[in-house]
Amino acid sequence: MSLRSPLAALGLCVTTAAVAVLATTSPASAEEATHNEYKGRVTAKSGLLLRDRPTRGSRIVGKAPYGSIVHIFCKTGGDRVNGNDRWYLLTDGTWAWGSAFYIDNIGAVPRWC
């Protein structure tokens, strides 16, 4: 099996993790665990650019508006944005990365990827 990009490999790992969560939880709590466990509010005034990797130079795949609530799957290290090297993998419609510098956590701090 050939994976075309690191994101494809991550997608496979994320999908596998989601299946594992679904297999060990009830239907109601499975959705909660995969989509609602971690949330944040976008603080970037011009909107948060969403990228295909946790790097500033990677391809832009979308944009989250200022003040919007985003669902966070996990966090990882990546390029520094104003001194912050944390990036969140967001699950809102498409799997994309957003700099944690521009996202204020709501509730629990996201787990590591």
C-alpha distances in whole Angstrom, upper triangle without the diagonal:
4,7,10,12,14,15,12,11,14,14,12,14,17,16,16,19,21,20,21,24,25,25,27,30,32,31,34,33,29,29,32,29,26,29,32,32,32,34,35,38,37,40,39,42,40,37,34,31,28,25,21,21,24,26,29,28,24,24,27,25,28,32,33,37,40,41,38,36,32,30,28,25,26,27,26,27,27,29,33,35,38,38,35,32,30,28,27,24,26,25,28,26,23,21,23,25,29,31,33,36,36,36,38,37,39,39,36,35,31,29,26,23
4,6,9,11,13,10,9,13,13,12,14,17,17,17,20,21,21,23,26,26,27,29,31,33,32,35,34,30,30,32,30,27,28,32,32,32,33,34,36,35,38,37,40,38,35,32,29,25,22,19,19,22,23,26,24,21,21,24,23,26,29,31,35,38,39,36,35,31,29,28,25,25,26,24,25,24,27,30,32,36,35,33,30,29,26,26,23,25,24,27,25,22,20,21,23,27,29,31,34,34,34,37,36,38,38,36,34,30,28,26,22
4,6,8,9,6,6,10,10,9,12,14,14,15,18,19,20,21,24,24,25,28,29,32,31,32,31,28,27,29,27,24,25,29,29,28,30,30,33,31,34,33,36,34,31,28,25,22,19,15,15,18,20,23,21,18,18,20,19,22,26,28,31,34,35,33,31,28,26,24,22,21,22,21,22,21,23,27,28,32,32,30,26,25,22,22,19,21,21,23,22,18,17,18,19,23,25,27,30,30,30,33,32,34,35,33,31,27,25,23,19
4,7,8,6,8,11,11,12,14,16,16,18,20,21,22,24,26,27,28,30,32,34,32,34,33,29,29,31,29,25,26,29,30,29,30,30,32,30,33,31,34,32,29,26,23,20,17,13,13,17,18,20,18,15,15,18,17,20,24,26,30,32,34,31,31,27,26,24,22,22,22,21,22,20,22,26,27,31,31,29,25,25,22,22,19,21,21,23,21,18,16,16,18,22,24,26,29,29,29,32,32,34,35,33,31,27,26,24,20
4,5,5,7,9,10,11,13,14,15,17,19,20,21,23,25,26,27,29,31,33,32,33,32,28,27,29,27,23,24,27,27,26,27,27,29,27,29,28,31,29,26,23,20,17,14,10,10,13,14,17,15,12,12,15,15,18,21,23,27,29,31,29,28,24,23,21,20,19,19,17,18,17,18,22,23,27,27,25,22,21,18,18,16,18,19,21,20,16,14,14,15,18,20,23,25,26,26,29,29,31,32,30,28,24,23,21,17
4,5,5,6,9,10,11,12,14,15,16,18,20,21,22,24,26,27,29,31,30,31,30,26,26,27,24,21,22,25,25,23,24,25,27,25,28,26,30,28,25,22,19,16,13,9,8,11,12,15,15,12,13,15,15,18,21,23,26,28,30,28,26,23,21,19,17,16,16,14,15,14,16,19,21,25,24,22,19,18,15,16,14,16,17,20,19,16,13,12,13,16,18,20,23,24,24,27,26,29,29,27,25,21,20,17,14
4,5,5,6,9,10,10,12,14,15,16,18,20,21,22,24,26,26,29,27,28,27,24,23,24,22,19,19,22,22,21,22,22,24,23,25,24,27,26,23,19,17,13,10,7,7,10,12,15,14,11,11,13,12,15,18,19,23,25,27,24,23,19,18,16,14,14,14,13,15,14,16,19,20,24,24,21,18,17,14,14,11,13,14,16,16,12,9,9,10,14,16,18,21,21,21,24,24,26,27,25,23,19,19,16,13
4,5,5,6,9,10,10,12,14,15,16,18,20,21,22,25,26,28,26,28,27,23,23,24,22,19,20,23,23,23,24,25,27,26,28,27,30,29,26,22,20,16,14,10,10,14,16,19,18,14,14,16,14,17,20,22,26,28,29,27,25,22,20,18,16,16,17,16,18,17,20,23,24,28,28,25,22,20,17,17,13,15,15,17,16,13,10,12,13,17,20,22,25,25,24,27,26,28,29,27,25,22,20,18,15
4,5,5,6,9,10,11,12,14,15,17,19,20,21,23,25,27,26,28,26,23,23,24,22,19,20,23,23,22,24,25,27,27,29,29,32,31,28,24,22,18,16,12,11,14,16,20,19,16,16,18,17,20,23,24,28,30,31,28,27,23,21,18,16,15,16,15,17,17,19,23,24,28,28,25,21,20,17,17,14,16,16,19,19,15,12,13,14,18,20,22,25,26,25,28,26,28,29,27,24,21,19,17,13
4,5,5,6,8,10,10,12,14,15,16,18,20,21,22,25,24,25,24,20,20,21,19,16,17,20,19,19,20,21,24,23,26,26,29,28,25,21,19,16,14,10,10,12,15,18,18,15,16,17,16,18,20,21,25,27,28,25,23,19,17,15,12,12,13,12,14,14,17,20,22,25,25,22,19,17,14,13,10,13,13,16,16,13,10,11,12,15,17,19,22,22,21,24,23,25,25,23,21,17,15,13,9
4,5,5,6,8,10,10,12,14,15,16,18,20,21,23,22,23,22,18,18,19,17,14,15,19,19,18,20,21,24,23,26,26,29,28,24,21,19,16,14,11,11,14,17,20,20,16,16,17,15,17,20,20,24,26,27,24,22,18,16,14,12,12,14,14,17,17,20,23,24,27,27,24,21,19,16,14,11,12,11,14,14,11,8,10,12,16,18,20,23,23,22,24,23,25,25,23,22,18,17,15,12
4,5,5,6,9,10,11,12,14,15,16,19,20,23,22,23,22,18,19,21,18,15,17,20,20,21,22,24,27,27,30,30,33,32,28,25,23,19,18,14,15,17,20,23,23,19,19,20,18,21,23,24,28,30,30,27,25,22,19,17,14,15,17,16,19,20,23,26,27,31,30,27,24,21,19,17,14,15,14,17,17,14,12,14,16,19,22,23,26,27,25,27,26,27,27,25,24,20,18,16,13
4,5,5,6,9,10,11,12,14,15,17,19,21,21,23,21,17,18,19,16,14,16,19,18,18,21,23,26,26,29,29,32,32,28,25,23,20,18,15,15,16,19,23,23,20,20,21,20,22,24,24,28,30,30,27,25,21,18,16,12,12,14,14,17,18,21,24,26,29,28,25,22,19,17,15,13,15,14,18,18,15,12,14,15,19,21,21,25,25,24,26,24,25,25,22,21,17,15,13,10
4,5,5,6,9,10,10,12,14,16,17,19,18,20,18,14,14,16,13,10,12,15,15,15,17,19,22,23,26,26,30,29,26,22,21,18,16,14,14,15,19,22,23,19,20,20,18,19,21,21,25,27,26,24,21,17,14,12,9,10,12,13,16,18,21,23,24,28,27,24,21,18,15,13,10,11,11,14,15,12,10,12,13,16,19,19,23,23,21,23,21,22,22,20,18,15,13,12,9
4,5,5,6,9,10,10,12,14,16,18,16,18,17,13,14,16,14,10,13,16,16,17,19,22,25,25,28,29,32,31,27,24,23,20,19,16,17,18,22,25,25,22,22,22,19,21,23,23,26,28,28,25,23,19,16,15,11,13,16,17,20,21,24,27,28,31,31,27,25,22,19,16,13,14,12,15,14,13,11,14,16,19,22,22,26,26,24,26,24,24,24,22,21,18,16,16,12
4,5,5,6,9,10,11,13,15,17,17,19,17,14,15,17,14,12,15,18,18,19,21,24,27,28,31,32,35,34,31,28,26,23,22,19,19,20,24,27,28,24,24,25,23,24,26,26,30,32,31,28,25,22,19,17,13,14,17,18,21,23,26,28,30,33,32,29,26,23,21,18,15,16,15,18,18,17,14,17,19,22,24,24,28,28,26,28,25,26,25,23,22,18,16,16,12
4,5,5,6,9,10,11,12,15,15,17,15,12,13,14,11,9,13,15,14,16,18,21,25,26,29,30,33,33,29,26,26,22,21,19,19,19,23,26,27,24,25,25,23,24,25,25,28,30,29,26,23,20,16,14,11,11,14,16,19,21,25,27,28,31,30,26,24,21,19,16,14,15,14,17,18,17,14,17,17,20,22,22,26,26,24,25,22,23,22,19,19,15,13,13,10
4,5,5,6,9,10,11,13,12,14,12,9,10,11,9,7,10,13,13,14,17,20,23,24,28,29,32,32,28,25,25,21,21,19,19,20,24,27,28,25,25,25,22,23,24,23,27,28,27,24,21,18,14,13,10,12,15,17,21,23,26,28,29,32,31,27,25,22,19,16,14,14,12,15,15,15,13,16,17,20,22,22,26,26,23,24,22,22,21,19,19,15,14,14,12
4,5,5,6,9,10,12,12,14,13,9,11,14,11,10,13,16,16,18,21,24,27,28,32,33,36,35,32,29,28,25,24,22,22,23,27,30,31,28,27,27,25,26,27,27,30,32,31,28,25,22,18,17,14,16,19,21,24,26,29,32,32,35,35,31,29,25,23,20,17,17,15,18,18,17,16,19,21,24,26,26,30,30,27,28,25,25,24,22,22,19,17,18,15
4,5,5,6,9,12,13,15,13,10,12,14,11,11,14,17,16,18,21,24,28,29,32,34,37,37,33,30,30,26,26,24,24,24,28,31,32,29,29,29,27,28,29,29,32,33,32,29,26,23,19,18,14,15,19,20,24,26,30,32,33,36,35,31,28,25,23,21,18,19,17,20,21,20,18,21,22,25,27,26,30,30,27,28,25,25,24,21,21,18,16,16,14
4,5,5,6,9,10,12,9,6,9,10,8,8,11,13,12,15,18,21,25,27,30,32,35,35,31,29,29,25,25,24,24,24,28,31,32,29,29,29,27,27,28,27,30,31,29,26,23,20,17,15,12,14,17,20,23,26,29,31,32,34,33,30,28,24,22,19,17,17,15,18,19,19,17,20,21,23,25,24,28,28,25,26,22,22,20,18,19,16,14,15,14
4,6,5,7,7,10,9,5,8,10,9,8,12,14,14,17,20,23,26,28,32,33,36,36,32,30,30,26,27,25,26,26,30,33,34,31,31,30,27,27,29,27,30,32,30,27,24,21,18,17,14,17,20,23,26,28,32,34,34,37,36,32,30,27,25,21,19,19,16,18,19,19,18,21,23,25,28,27,31,30,27,27,24,24,22,21,21,19,17,19,17
4,6,8,9,12,11,8,12,14,12,12,15,17,17,20,23,26,30,32,35,37,40,40,36,33,33,30,30,28,28,29,32,35,37,33,33,33,30,31,32,31,34,35,34,31,27,25,21,20,17,19,23,25,28,31,34,36,37,40,39,35,33,29,27,24,22,22,19,22,22,22,21,24,26,28,31,30,34,33,30,31,28,27,25,23,24,21,20,21,19
4,7,10,12,10,8,12,13,11,12,16,17,16,19,22,26,29,31,35,37,40,40,36,34,34,31,31,29,29,29,33,36,38,35,35,34,32,32,33,32,34,36,34,31,27,25,21,20,17,19,22,24,28,31,34,36,37,39,38,34,32,29,27,24,22,22,20,23,24,24,23,26,27,29,31,29,33,33,30,30,26,25,23,21,22,20,18,20,19
4,6,8,6,5,9,10,9,11,13,14,14,17,20,24,27,30,33,35,38,38,35,32,33,30,30,29,29,29,33,36,38,35,35,34,31,31,32,30,33,34,32,29,25,23,19,19,17,19,22,25,29,31,35,36,36,39,38,34,32,29,27,24,22,22,19,22,23,23,22,25,26,28,30,28,32,32,28,28,25,23,21,20,21,19,18,20,20
4,6,5,6,9,10,10,12,14,15,15,19,21,25,28,31,34,36,39,39,36,34,34,31,32,31,32,32,36,38,40,37,36,35,33,32,33,31,33,34,32,29,25,24,20,21,19,21,25,28,31,34,37,38,38,41,40,36,35,31,29,26,24,23,20,22,23,24,24,27,28,30,32,30,34,33,30,29,26,24,22,21,23,21,21,23,23
4,6,5,7,9,10,11,12,13,15,18,20,24,27,29,33,35,37,37,34,32,32,29,30,29,30,31,34,37,38,35,35,33,30,30,30,28,31,32,30,27,23,22,19,20,18,21,25,28,31,33,36,38,38,40,40,36,35,31,29,25,23,21,18,20,20,22,22,25,27,28,31,30,33,32,29,29,26,24,22,22,24,22,21,24,23
4,6,6,7,9,11,11,11,13,16,18,22,24,27,30,33,35,35,32,30,31,29,30,30,30,31,34,36,38,35,35,33,30,29,29,27,29,30,28,24,21,20,17,18,17,20,24,27,31,33,36,37,36,39,39,35,34,30,28,24,22,21,18,19,20,22,22,25,26,27,30,28,32,30,27,26,23,21,20,20,22,20,21,23,23
4,5,5,6,9,10,10,10,14,16,20,23,26,29,31,34,35,31,29,30,27,29,28,29,29,32,34,36,34,33,32,29,29,29,26,28,29,27,24,20,19,16,16,15,18,21,24,28,30,33,34,34,36,36,32,31,27,26,22,20,19,17,18,20,21,21,23,25,26,28,26,29,29,25,24,21,19,17,17,19,17,17,20,20
4,5,5,6,8,10,10,14,16,20,23,25,29,31,33,34,30,28,28,25,26,25,26,26,30,32,34,31,31,30,27,26,27,25,27,29,27,24,20,18,15,15,13,16,20,23,26,28,32,33,33,35,35,31,30,26,24,20,18,17,15,16,18,19,18,21,22,24,26,25,28,28,24,24,21,20,18,17,19,17,16,19,18
4,5,5,6,7,9,12,14,18,20,23,26,28,30,31,27,25,26,23,24,24,25,25,29,31,32,30,29,27,24,24,24,22,24,26,24,20,17,15,12,13,12,15,19,22,26,28,31,32,31,34,34,30,29,25,23,19,17,15,12,13,14,16,16,19,21,22,24,23,27,26,22,22,20,18,17,17,18,16,17,19,18
4,6,5,5,6,10,11,15,18,21,24,26,29,30,26,24,26,23,25,24,25,25,28,30,32,30,29,28,25,24,24,21,23,24,22,19,15,14,11,12,11,14,18,21,25,27,30,30,30,32,32,28,27,23,22,18,16,15,13,14,16,17,17,19,20,21,23,22,25,24,20,20,17,15,14,14,16,14,15,18,18
4,6,6,5,9,12,15,19,21,24,26,29,30,26,24,25,22,23,23,23,23,26,29,31,28,28,27,25,24,24,22,24,25,23,20,17,15,11,11,9,12,15,19,22,25,28,28,28,31,30,26,25,21,20,16,15,14,12,14,16,17,16,18,19,20,22,20,24,23,20,20,16,15,14,12,14,12,12,15,14
4,6,7,9,11,15,18,20,23,25,28,28,24,22,22,19,20,20,20,20,24,26,28,25,25,24,21,21,21,20,22,24,22,19,16,13,9,9,7,10,14,17,21,23,26,27,27,29,29,25,24,20,18,14,12,11,9,11,13,14,12,15,16,18,20,19,23,22,19,19,16,16,15,14,15,12,12,14,13
4,6,8,9,12,15,17,21,22,25,25,21,19,20,18,19,19,20,20,23,25,27,25,24,22,20,19,19,17,19,20,19,15,12,10,6,8,7,11,14,18,21,23,25,26,26,28,28,24,24,20,17,13,12,10,7,9,11,12,12,14,15,16,19,18,21,20,17,17,15,14,14,13,14,12,13,15,15
4,6,7,10,13,16,19,22,24,25,21,20,21,19,21,21,22,21,25,26,29,27,26,24,22,20,20,17,19,20,17,15,11,9,6,8,9,12,15,18,22,24,26,26,26,28,28,24,24,20,18,14,13,11,10,11,13,15,15,16,17,17,19,17,20,19,16,15,12,11,11,11,12,11,13,16,16
4,7,10,14,17,20,22,25,26,23,21,22,20,22,22,22,21,24,26,29,27,27,25,23,22,22,19,21,21,19,16,13,11,8,8,8,10,13,17,20,22,25,25,25,27,26,22,22,18,17,13,13,12,11,13,16,17,16,17,17,17,18,16,20,19,15,15,11,10,9,8,9,8,10,13,14
4,7,11,13,16,19,22,23,20,17,19,17,19,20,19,18,21,23,26,24,24,23,21,20,19,16,18,18,16,14,10,9,6,5,7,8,10,14,17,19,22,22,21,23,23,19,19,15,13,10,11,10,10,12,15,16,14,15,14,14,15,13,16,15,12,11,8,7,7,6,7,6,9,12,13
4,7,10,13,16,18,20,16,15,17,15,18,19,19,18,21,22,25,23,23,21,20,18,16,13,15,14,12,10,7,6,5,5,9,10,12,15,18,20,21,21,20,21,22,18,18,15,13,10,11,9,10,11,14,15,14,14,14,12,14,11,14,13,9,9,6,5,7,8,9,8,12,14,15
4,7,9,12,15,16,14,12,15,14,17,19,19,17,19,20,23,22,22,20,19,17,15,11,12,11,9,8,6,5,7,7,11,12,12,15,17,18,20,19,17,18,19,16,17,13,12,10,11,10,12,12,15,16,15,14,13,11,11,9,11,9,6,5,4,5,8,10,9,10,13,15,17
4,6,9,12,13,11,10,14,14,17,20,20,18,20,20,23,22,22,19,19,16,13,10,10,8,6,6,5,6,9,10,14,15,15,18,19,20,20,19,17,18,19,17,18,15,14,12,14,12,14,13,16,17,17,15,14,11,12,10,11,8,5,5,7,7,11,13,13,13,17,19,20
4,6,8,10,7,7,10,11,15,18,18,16,18,17,20,19,19,16,16,13,10,7,7,5,5,6,7,7,11,12,15,16,15,18,19,18,18,17,15,16,18,15,17,14,13,12,13,12,14,13,16,16,16,14,13,9,10,9,9,6,5,7,9,11,14,16,15,15,18,20,20
4,6,9,8,8,12,13,17,20,20,18,19,17,20,21,21,18,19,16,12,10,9,6,6,8,10,11,14,15,18,18,17,19,19,19,18,17,13,14,16,14,16,15,14,14,16,15,18,16,19,20,19,17,15,11,11,10,8,5,6,7,10,12,16,18,16,17,21,22,23
4,6,5,6,9,12,15,18,19,17,17,15,18,18,18,15,16,14,10,9,8,6,8,10,12,13,16,16,20,20,18,20,19,18,17,16,12,12,15,14,16,15,14,14,17,15,18,17,19,19,19,16,14,11,10,10,9,5,8,10,14,16,19,21,19,19,22,23,23
4,6,8,11,14,17,21,22,20,20,17,20,21,21,17,18,15,12,10,8,5,8,11,14,15,19,20,23,23,22,23,23,22,20,19,15,15,18,18,20,19,18,18,20,19,21,19,21,22,22,19,18,14,14,14,12,9,11,13,16,18,22,24,22,23,26,27,27
4,7,9,13,16,19,20,19,19,16,18,19,18,15,16,13,9,9,7,6,10,12,15,16,19,20,23,24,23,24,23,22,20,19,15,16,19,19,20,20,18,18,20,18,20,18,20,20,21,18,17,14,14,15,14,11,13,15,19,20,24,26,24,24,27,27,27
4,6,9,13,16,18,17,17,15,17,17,16,12,13,10,6,6,4,5,8,9,12,12,16,17,20,20,20,21,21,20,19,18,15,16,19,18,19,18,16,15,16,14,17,15,16,16,17,14,14,11,12,13,12,9,11,13,16,18,21,23,21,21,24,24,24
4,6,10,13,14,13,13,12,14,14,13,10,11,8,5,5,6,7,10,10,11,10,13,14,17,17,16,17,18,16,15,15,12,14,17,15,16,14,12,12,13,11,14,13,15,14,14,11,10,7,8,10,10,7,8,12,14,17,20,21,19,18,21,21,21
4,6,10,12,11,11,9,11,11,10,6,8,6,5,7,9,11,13,13,14,12,15,15,17,17,16,17,17,15,14,15,12,15,17,16,16,15,12,12,12,12,14,13,14,13,13,9,9,7,8,11,12,10,11,15,17,19,23,23,21,19,22,21,20
4,7,9,9,10,10,11,9,8,6,6,5,5,7,11,13,15,13,14,11,13,12,14,15,14,15,15,14,14,15,13,17,18,16,15,14,10,10,9,9,11,11,12,10,9,6,5,5,8,11,13,11,12,15,17,19,22,22,19,17,19,19,17
4,5,7,8,8,9,6,6,4,5,7,9,11,14,16,18,17,17,14,15,14,15,15,14,14,14,12,12,14,13,17,18,16,15,13,10,10,9,10,12,13,13,10,9,5,5,7,9,12,14,13,14,18,19,21,24,23,21,18,19,18,16
4,7,8,10,10,6,6,7,6,9,12,14,18,20,22,20,19,16,16,15,14,15,14,13,14,12,13,16,16,20,21,18,16,15,11,11,9,11,12,13,13,10,8,5,6,9,12,15,17,17,17,21,21,23,25,24,22,19,19,18,15
4,6,8,9,6,8,9,10,12,14,16,19,21,23,21,20,17,17,15,14,13,12,10,11,9,10,13,14,18,18,16,13,12,9,10,9,11,14,15,16,13,10,7,6,9,10,13,15,16,16,20,20,23,25,23,20,17,18,15,13
4,7,9,7,10,11,12,14,14,16,19,20,21,20,19,16,16,14,14,12,10,8,7,5,7,10,11,14,14,12,9,8,6,8,8,11,14,16,18,15,12,9,6,7,7,10,12,13,14,17,18,21,22,21,18,15,16,13,12
4,5,6,9,10,13,14,15,17,20,20,22,22,22,19,19,17,17,16,13,11,9,6,5,8,9,13,13,12,9,10,8,11,12,14,17,19,20,17,15,11,8,9,9,12,13,14,16,19,20,23,25,24,21,19,19,17,15
4,6,9,9,12,14,14,16,18,19,21,21,21,19,20,18,19,18,15,14,12,9,6,8,8,11,13,12,11,12,10,13,14,16,19,20,21,18,16,13,10,10,9,12,12,13,15,19,21,24,26,25,22,21,22,20,19
4,7,9,12,14,15,18,20,21,24,23,24,22,23,21,22,20,18,16,15,11,9,11,11,15,16,16,14,15,13,16,16,18,21,21,22,19,17,14,12,12,12,16,16,16,19,22,24,27,30,29,26,24,24,22,21
4,6,9,12,14,16,19,21,23,22,23,20,21,19,19,19,17,15,14,11,10,13,13,17,18,17,15,15,13,14,14,15,18,19,19,16,14,11,10,11,12,16,17,17,19,22,23,26,29,28,25,22,23,21,19
4,6,9,12,15,18,20,23,21,22,19,20,19,20,20,19,18,17,14,14,16,16,19,21,20,18,18,15,16,14,15,17,17,17,14,13,10,10,12,14,17,18,18,19,23,24,27,29,29,26,23,24,23,20
4,6,8,11,14,17,19,18,19,17,18,18,19,19,18,18,18,15,15,17,15,19,21,19,18,17,14,15,14,13,15,15,15,12,12,9,9,10,12,16,17,15,17,21,22,25,27,27,25,22,24,23,21
4,7,10,14,17,19,17,18,15,16,16,17,18,18,18,19,17,17,19,18,21,23,21,20,19,15,14,13,12,13,12,11,9,9,7,9,10,14,17,18,17,17,21,22,24,26,26,24,22,23,22,20
4,7,10,13,16,13,15,13,15,15,17,18,18,19,20,18,18,20,18,21,23,21,20,19,15,14,13,11,12,10,10,9,10,8,10,10,13,16,17,15,15,19,20,22,25,25,23,21,23,23,21
4,6,9,12,11,12,11,14,15,17,18,18,19,20,19,18,19,17,19,22,20,19,18,15,14,13,11,13,11,11,11,12,10,10,9,12,14,15,12,13,16,18,19,23,23,22,20,23,23,22
4,7,9,7,9,8,11,13,16,17,17,19,20,19,19,19,17,19,21,19,19,17,14,13,13,10,12,9,11,11,12,11,11,9,11,13,14,10,10,13,15,16,19,21,20,18,21,22,21
4,6,6,9,10,13,15,19,20,20,22,23,22,22,21,18,20,22,20,21,20,17,16,16,14,15,12,14,15,16,14,14,12,14,15,15,11,11,14,16,17,20,22,21,21,24,25,24
4,6,9,11,14,16,20,21,20,22,23,22,21,21,17,18,21,19,21,19,17,16,17,15,17,15,17,18,19,17,16,13,13,14,13,9,10,11,14,15,19,21,20,20,24,25,25
4,7,9,13,15,19,20,20,23,24,23,23,22,19,20,22,20,21,19,18,16,18,15,17,14,17,19,19,18,17,14,15,14,14,10,9,10,12,12,16,18,18,19,22,24,25
4,6,10,13,16,18,19,21,23,23,23,23,20,21,23,21,22,19,17,15,15,12,13,11,14,15,16,15,15,13,14,14,15,11,10,11,12,12,15,18,18,17,21,23,23
4,7,10,13,15,16,19,22,22,23,22,20,22,23,20,21,18,16,13,14,11,11,9,13,14,15,14,14,12,14,13,15,12,9,9,10,9,12,14,15,14,18,20,20
4,6,10,12,13,16,19,19,20,20,19,21,22,19,19,16,13,10,10,7,8,6,10,11,11,11,11,10,12,11,14,11,8,10,9,10,12,13,13,12,15,17,17
4,7,9,12,15,18,19,21,21,20,22,23,19,19,15,13,9,9,6,6,6,10,11,10,11,11,11,13,12,15,14,11,12,10,10,12,12,12,10,13,15,14
4,6,8,11,14,16,18,19,18,20,21,17,16,12,10,6,6,5,6,8,12,12,10,10,9,9,11,10,14,13,10,11,9,10,11,11,10,7,9,11,11
4,7,10,14,16,19,20,20,23,22,18,17,13,11,7,6,6,6,10,12,12,9,10,10,11,13,12,16,16,13,15,12,13,14,12,11,7,8,9,8
4,7,11,13,16,17,18,20,20,16,14,10,9,6,6,8,10,13,15,14,11,11,10,11,12,11,15,15,13,14,12,14,14,11,9,5,5,5,5
4,7,10,13,14,14,17,16,12,10,7,6,4,6,9,12,15,18,16,13,12,9,10,10,8,12,13,12,13,12,14,15,12,9,6,6,5,6
4,7,10,12,13,16,15,11,8,6,5,7,8,12,15,17,20,18,14,12,10,11,10,10,13,15,14,16,15,18,18,16,12,10,9,6,6
4,7,9,11,14,12,9,5,5,6,9,11,14,18,20,22,20,17,14,11,11,10,10,12,15,15,17,16,20,20,18,14,13,12,9,9
4,6,9,12,11,9,5,6,6,10,11,15,18,20,22,19,16,13,10,10,9,10,12,14,15,18,18,21,23,21,17,15,15,12,12
4,6,10,9,8,5,8,8,12,14,17,20,22,24,21,18,15,11,11,9,11,11,13,15,18,19,23,25,23,19,18,18,16,16
4,6,5,5,4,7,9,13,15,18,22,23,25,23,20,17,13,12,9,10,9,12,14,16,18,22,24,22,19,18,19,17,17
4,5,5,6,8,9,13,15,17,21,22,24,22,20,16,13,10,7,8,7,9,12,14,17,20,22,22,18,18,20,18,19
4,6,8,11,12,15,19,20,24,24,27,25,23,20,16,14,10,10,7,10,13,15,17,21,23,23,20,20,22,21,22
4,6,9,12,15,19,21,24,26,28,26,24,21,17,15,11,11,8,12,14,15,17,21,23,22,18,19,20,19,20
4,6,9,12,15,17,21,22,25,23,21,18,14,12,8,7,6,10,11,13,14,18,19,18,15,15,16,15,17
4,7,10,13,16,20,21,24,22,19,16,12,11,8,8,8,11,13,14,15,19,20,19,15,14,15,13,14
4,7,10,13,16,18,21,19,16,14,10,9,6,5,7,10,10,12,12,16,17,15,12,11,12,10,11
4,7,9,13,15,18,16,13,10,6,6,4,5,8,10,9,12,12,15,17,16,12,10,11,10,10
4,6,10,12,15,13,10,8,6,5,6,6,10,10,9,11,10,13,15,13,11,8,10,9,9
4,7,10,12,10,7,6,5,7,9,10,13,13,11,14,13,15,16,15,13,10,11,10,8
4,6,9,8,6,5,6,7,10,11,14,13,11,13,12,14,16,15,14,11,12,13,12
4,6,6,5,7,9,11,14,14,18,16,14,16,15,15,17,16,16,13,14,15,13
4,6,7,8,11,11,15,15,18,16,14,16,15,16,18,18,18,15,17,18,17
4,7,9,12,14,17,18,21,19,17,20,19,19,21,21,21,18,20,21,19
4,6,10,12,16,17,20,18,17,20,20,20,22,22,21,18,19,19,17
4,7,10,14,15,18,17,16,19,18,19,21,20,19,15,16,16,13
4,7,10,12,15,14,14,17,17,19,21,20,18,15,16,15,13
4,7,9,12,12,11,15,15,17,19,18,16,13,15,13,12
4,6,9,8,8,12,13,15,18,17,15,13,15,14,14
4,5,6,7,10,12,15,18,17,14,13,15,14,14
4,5,5,7,9,12,14,14,11,10,13,13,14
4,6,8,10,14,16,16,13,14,16,16,17
4,7,10,13,16,17,14,15,18,18,19
4,6,9,12,13,11,12,15,16,17
4,7,10,11,10,11,15,16,18
4,6,7,6,8,12,14,16
4,7,8,10,13,16,18
4,7,9,12,16,18
4,6,9,12,15
4,7,9,12
4,7,9
4,7
4
